[in-house]
Amino acid sequence: MSKEKGLTVISTLKRARDLFPDQVVVSEGRKIRYEELYKDVERISNSFQKLGVKKGDVIGVAEWNTVRFVELLYAAAMTGA
């Protein structure tokens, strides 16, 4: 797979991006492909880090079951929060 240790939420997202970049994964409200989802998650994770969020921090998410919710959950995991 990769140099990452074990199976993680982010390693599964990376693998899906690599194997199925054009596959639509979430279509509630808007369609998004794995490739786009991964890029958005990276962008949000970088924003979290710029705001000072670091590994072990807690992030609260108040959102409907939307693409944004999925992005925020993955971004929190990518940040280590």
N, C-alpha and C positions, 0 to 999 in steps of 0.2 A: 504494500500500500504506500506508505510514506515513512518518513523518519519519526513521525509522532509515535508516542508510546500509547498503545492500546486504542480502543475504539472510543471516540469522543463525539459529542454533538457536532462539533466543527469538522472533524475528520469525515463524518458521514456526509456533511454538506459539500465539502471539497470533492469527495469521491463522486457524488451525484453531479456536481458541476463538470467534472472531468469526463464522466461517462455519458451524461445526457444533457449537454449544455442548452439545447433547444427545447427540451421537454417543459411544457407548462405544468407548474406545480401547485399554484394557488390561483384560483379564479374567482374568488368571492370579491366582487366589486371591481377588480382589475386582474388581468392575466399577467403573470410574471414567469419567466423562464429561470431555470437554475442559474444560468450565467448572470442574469440581471440580479437575481436574489443575492447571490454571493457578493457582487459588487456593491449593492446597497448595504448589505450587512457590514462589509469592510468600512464603508463610508461612515456608518452610524457608530461602529466601534471606535474608529478614529476620533469622532466627535466626542464620544464618552471620555476617551483618554485626554483630549484637550480640555475637557471640563474637570479633569482631576480624578476621574473614576479609575480605580486600580483593582488588581486582583484581590478578591476577598470582600470587596465592597458590596453593598446591597442596593439594588436598583428596583424601584417600584414602578409597575406598569399598569396604567388604567386605560384600557383600550378595548374596543369591541374585537370580535374574532375576525380580523381583517389581515391583509397582507402586511400592514404596518406592525401589527401585533407579532406576527411571525418574524419579521425583520428585527424587532426590538429584542425578542427572546434570543435569537441567534447572536445578535450583536452583544448582548450581555454576556453570553457564554464565550464569545470570541475575546472579549475584554478581560474575562476571568472573574467577573462579578457574579 
